[in-house]
Amino acid sequence: MANHRNVRPIRVTVAHGSYLVREFVTSLLDRSLQVEQTAVCANGHDLETAIAISHPDVVLTGVRMPPSGAEEGIRIAACLRERSPETGVVALGDHVQLSSVLAFLAGGTHRRAYLLTERIRSHHDLIGAIETVASGGSALDPLIVDALKQIRVRAASSRATVTTS
């Protein structure tokens, strides 16, 4: 059996605009031996500063955050893709917003996870997504996968209609 004591914890920076979500996530991660929190942020500006200082393995972020109230988490994930491609990102969304998902995955699924907060059923879901992106993989909520498949089916159907017309 492997000795897990010698495994370095995954360094995670947490950011979410909702106080309740942020507090719950940080308390959950505090109980995990697999994770070491490097910073906890309430807005995109503080998240960018924390990333520059702590160089986390994974950023766990809300999709929408202050200061703009827009998709700060998606914007920061895109910047990380360019500046620090080895940093994984777990985005927490409130609902399936396909434009957000597509923007988040624009550079590919490598080291990316998109979860819906209301569908996280246990700490294993969250820790598993963090471990997956830290090791180079990806994770998507099944509702997001279904929505992406529907887009593909509609696109294929419209191409078939244009071709036969």
C-alpha positions as CSV (number, residue, x, y, z in Angstrom):
1,M,0.0,0.0,0.0
2,A,1.3,3.5,-1.0
3,N,2.4,5.9,1.7
4,H,0.2,9.0,1.2
5,R,2.0,11.0,3.8
6,N,4.8,11.8,1.3
7,V,2.4,13.2,-1.3
8,R,2.4,17.0,-1.5
9,P,-1.1,18.5,-1.1
10,I,-2.6,20.2,-4.1
11,R,-2.2,24.0,-3.6
12,V,-5.6,25.6,-4.2
13,T,-6.7,29.2,-4.3
14,V,-10.4,29.8,-3.8
15,A,-12.5,32.7,-5.1
16,H,-16.2,33.2,-5.1
17,G,-18.4,36.2,-4.9
18,S,-20.9,34.6,-2.5
19,Y,-19.9,34.7,1.1
20,L,-21.9,31.5,1.9
21,V,-20.4,29.5,-0.9
22,R,-16.9,30.8,-0.2
23,E,-17.1,29.9,3.5
24,F,-18.6,26.5,2.8
25,V,-16.0,25.6,0.2
26,T,-13.1,26.8,2.4
27,S,-14.4,24.8,5.4
28,L,-14.8,21.7,3.3
29,L,-11.3,22.1,1.8
30,D,-9.8,22.7,5.3
31,R,-10.9,19.2,6.3
32,S,-9.2,17.6,3.3
33,L,-5.6,16.2,3.6
34,Q,-5.3,16.3,-0.2
35,V,-5.6,20.1,-0.4
36,E,-3.7,23.1,1.0
37,Q,-5.5,26.4,0.6
38,T,-3.1,29.2,-0.5
39,A,-5.7,32.1,-0.5
40,V,-9.4,32.8,-0.3
41,C,-10.7,35.7,-2.4
42,A,-14.0,37.5,-2.8
43,N,-13.4,39.1,-6.1
44,G,-11.5,38.9,-9.4
45,H,-8.9,41.5,-8.5
46,D,-7.9,39.8,-5.3
47,L,-7.8,36.4,-7.1
48,E,-5.4,37.8,-9.7
49,T,-3.1,39.1,-6.9
50,A,-3.3,35.8,-5.0
51,I,-2.4,33.8,-8.1
52,A,0.6,36.0,-8.8
53,I,1.8,35.6,-5.2
54,S,1.1,31.9,-4.4
55,H,1.2,30.2,-7.9
56,P,-1.4,27.6,-7.0
57,D,-1.8,24.2,-8.7
58,V,-5.5,24.8,-9.0
59,V,-7.8,27.8,-8.9
60,L,-11.4,27.1,-7.7
61,T,-13.5,30.0,-8.8
62,G,-17.0,31.2,-9.2
63,V,-18.0,32.1,-12.7
64,R,-19.4,35.5,-11.8
65,M,-17.6,37.7,-9.3
66,P,-17.1,41.3,-8.3
67,P,-15.8,43.8,-9.2
68,S,-17.6,43.7,-12.6
69,G,-20.2,41.1,-11.6
70,A,-19.6,39.6,-15.0
71,E,-17.7,36.4,-15.8
72,E,-14.5,37.3,-13.9
73,G,-13.8,33.6,-13.2
74,I,-14.0,32.8,-16.9
75,R,-11.8,35.7,-17.8
76,I,-9.2,34.8,-15.3
77,A,-9.3,31.1,-16.5
78,A,-8.6,32.3,-20.0
79,C,-5.6,34.4,-18.8
80,L,-4.3,31.4,-16.9
81,R,-4.5,29.3,-20.0
82,E,-2.1,31.8,-21.7
83,R,0.2,32.7,-18.8
84,S,0.2,29.5,-16.6
85,P,-1.2,26.5,-18.6
86,E,-0.1,24.1,-15.8
87,T,-2.6,25.7,-13.4
88,G,-5.9,23.8,-13.3
89,V,-9.2,25.7,-12.9
90,V,-12.4,24.4,-11.4
91,A,-15.3,26.8,-12.2
92,L,-18.4,26.7,-10.0
93,G,-21.5,27.8,-11.9
94,D,-25.1,28.4,-10.6
95,H,-26.7,27.0,-13.8
96,V,-26.0,25.8,-17.3
97,Q,-25.0,28.9,-19.2
98,L,-23.7,27.6,-22.5
99,S,-21.9,30.8,-23.5
100,S,-20.0,30.7,-20.2
101,V,-19.1,27.0,-20.6
102,L,-18.0,27.5,-24.2
103,A,-15.8,30.5,-23.2
104,F,-14.3,28.5,-20.4
105,L,-13.5,25.6,-22.6
106,A,-12.4,27.7,-25.7
107,G,-8.8,26.6,-25.2
108,G,-9.7,23.0,-24.6
109,T,-10.7,20.8,-21.7
110,H,-7.1,20.1,-20.4
111,R,-6.9,21.0,-16.7
112,R,-10.5,22.4,-16.6
113,A,-13.6,21.4,-14.6
114,Y,-17.0,23.1,-14.7
115,L,-19.3,22.1,-11.9
116,L,-22.8,23.3,-11.0
117,T,-22.9,24.2,-7.3
118,E,-26.4,22.9,-6.7
119,R,-25.4,19.5,-8.1
120,I,-22.3,18.9,-5.9
121,R,-23.5,16.0,-3.8
122,S,-20.5,15.4,-1.5
123,H,-17.0,16.6,-0.8
124,H,-15.7,13.8,-3.0
125,D,-17.2,15.6,-6.0
126,L,-15.3,18.7,-5.3
127,I,-12.0,17.1,-4.2
128,G,-12.2,14.7,-7.1
129,A,-12.5,17.6,-9.6
130,I,-9.6,19.4,-8.0
131,E,-7.4,16.2,-8.1
132,T,-8.5,15.6,-11.7
133,V,-7.5,19.0,-13.0
134,A,-4.3,19.1,-11.0
135,S,-3.3,15.9,-12.8
136,G,-4.1,17.3,-16.2
137,G,-7.6,15.9,-16.7
138,S,-11.0,17.5,-17.0
139,A,-14.5,17.2,-15.4
140,L,-17.8,18.5,-16.5
141,D,-21.2,18.2,-14.8
142,P,-23.3,15.7,-16.8
143,L,-26.0,18.5,-17.4
144,I,-23.3,20.5,-19.2
145,V,-22.2,17.5,-21.3
146,D,-25.9,17.0,-22.2
147,A,-26.3,20.6,-23.2
148,L,-23.1,20.5,-25.3
149,K,-24.4,17.3,-27.1
150,Q,-27.7,19.0,-27.9
151,I,-25.8,21.9,-29.6
152,R,-23.8,19.4,-31.6
153,V,-27.0,17.5,-32.6
154,R,-28.7,20.8,-33.6
155,A,-25.7,21.9,-35.6
156,A,-25.5,18.5,-37.5
157,S,-29.3,18.7,-38.1
158,S,-29.1,22.2,-39.5
159,R,-26.1,21.2,-41.8
160,A,-28.1,18.2,-43.1
161,T,-31.1,20.5,-43.8
162,V,-29.0,23.0,-45.7
163,T,-27.3,20.1,-47.7
164,T,-30.6,18.6,-48.8
165,S,-32.3,21.8,-49.6
